[in-house]
Amino acid sequence: MHELAITQSMLDLVLKQAEEAGAEKVGKINLVLGEMTGVVGRCVQFYFDFLSKGTPAEGAELNFKEIPTTAKCHDCHKEFELGEFDWTCPHCQSNNIEITGGKELFVESIEVD
């Protein structure tokens, strides 16, 4: 259900930017969603379709760029994609890792008319 609040915040931001740009219509919104956020693109789309009615963003295309969960090992210094239940370095088996990707959640760009 947190997608509702996230979608509303995203829409508010997009509408503000479109207004500042003097745009009459928002055509496309490019979003970046990290795997670790738990945000589900189809839920965002559902709420967006409802919340954007009657706004300049109504009918805009949502484009989702999904970022996998990645990490860097502090022992062998290699970067890798994390498995769902395996948070050890596949190269040296260390668990001394740092999450480097997958927490992203932002509007990358908007396209307006």
Phi and psi in degrees as a GROMACS rama.xvg file:
@    title "Ramachandran Plot"
@    xaxis  label "Phi"
@    yaxis  label "Psi"
@TYPE xy
-67.6495  -12.6285  HIS-2
-63.1305  -29.8304  GLU-3
-62.1241  -50.8343  LEU-4
-65.2629  -40.089  ALA-5
-64.2468  -44.0382  ILE-6
-65.2017  -40.3265  THR-7
-63.7898  -42.9925  GLN-8
-63.4102  -42.1834  SER-9
-62.5044  -45.5207  MET-10
-63.3434  -43.1571  LEU-11
-58.1947  -44.7152  ASP-12
-62.9725  -46.8067  LEU-13
-62.4922  -44.9058  VAL-14
-64.7499  -38.7461  LEU-15
-63.5977  -46.2813  LYS-16
-64.8591  -39.5847  GLN-17
-64.6916  -41.7977  ALA-18
-63.8848  -44.2383  GLU-19
-63.1319  -29.0518  GLU-20
-85.2625  -4.78336  ALA-21
73.5878  21.6888  GLY-22
-80.3663  144.25  ALA-23
-92.7693  -25.1861  GLU-24
-145.534  139.295  LYS-25
-96.1319  124.057  VAL-26
-96.2327  -36.6387  GLY-27
-151.469  142.31  LYS-28
-125.723  122.05  ILE-29
-101.016  116.923  ASN-30
-112.76  145.209  LEU-31
-111.271  123.276  VAL-32
-122.927  114.975  LEU-33
-78.7404  143.302  GLY-34
-56.4616  -37.0421  GLU-35
-73.0177  -13.5052  MET-36
-71.2384  -25.0068  THR-37
77.3786  4.97273  GLY-38
-76.0722  130.649  VAL-39
-101.893  119.471  VAL-40
-54.7333  -42.808  GLY-41
-68.0021  -27.2143  ARG-42
-71.9119  -41.365  CYS-43
-60.2084  -43.6174  VAL-44
-60.4005  -44.1794  GLN-45
-59.2231  -50.4216  PHE-46
-67.4319  -37.1033  TYR-47
-61.9747  -45.137  PHE-48
-57.6996  -38.2213  ASP-49
-74.9267  -50.4405  PHE-50
-70.963  -27.7924  LEU-51
-85.1885  -4.82709  SER-52
-57.6001  131.34  LYS-53
79.2498  7.36716  GLY-54
-112.551  167.248  THR-55
-62.3842  -13.442  PRO-56
-92.5531  -3.53766  ALA-57
-58.2818  129.368  GLU-58
83.634  -0.564041  GLY-59
-65.1192  147.383  ALA-60
-82.9553  132.247  GLU-61
-99.1116  128.528  LEU-62
-116.324  123.571  ASN-63
-106.03  126.005  PHE-64
-107.429  109.587  LYS-65
-93.3517  129.309  GLU-66
-106.412  122.164  ILE-67
-71.912  162.378  PRO-68
-77.4525  121.753  THR-69
-125.97  160.212  THR-70
-145.902  164.668  ALA-71
-125.627  133.613  LYS-72
-82.6252  130.021  CYS-73
-77.4599  -14.8437  HIS-74
-89.2742  -52.0615  ASP-75
-102.617  -6.36072  CYS-76
67.6793  19.0407  HIS-77
-92.7654  148.657  LYS-78
-102.003  147.581  GLU-79
-159.082  163.278  PHE-80
-88.9414  133.584  GLU-81
-82.3569  141.404  LEU-82
-81.7773  162.876  GLY-83
-59.6569  -42.2731  GLU-84
-118.151  6.87622  PHE-85
-122.082  98.0566  ASP-86
-106.148  45.9153  TRP-87
-119.012  154.9  THR-88
-67.1533  125.776  CYS-89
-72.6708  -11.4081  PRO-90
-91.6961  -41.0802  HIS-91
-127.511  0.256344  CYS-92
69.4397  12.8203  GLN-93
-75.2696  151.829  SER-94
-109.548  15.7971  ASN-95
-88.5854  74.1235  ASN-96
-120.399  162.344  ILE-97
-127.222  131.135  GLU-98
-70.9  126.898  ILE-99
-116.12  -11.6716  THR-100
-157.413  155.365  GLY-101
113  -4.59446  GLY-102
-103.168  4.15107  LYS-103
-69.0509  143.225  GLU-104
-161.117  96.1127  LEU-105
-160.204  163.759  PHE-106
-84.6335  115.643  VAL-107
-77.1013  -42.4345  GLU-108
-166.489  162.793  SER-109
-131.157  150.246  ILE-110
-116.374  126.973  GLU-111
-124.97  161.537  VAL-112
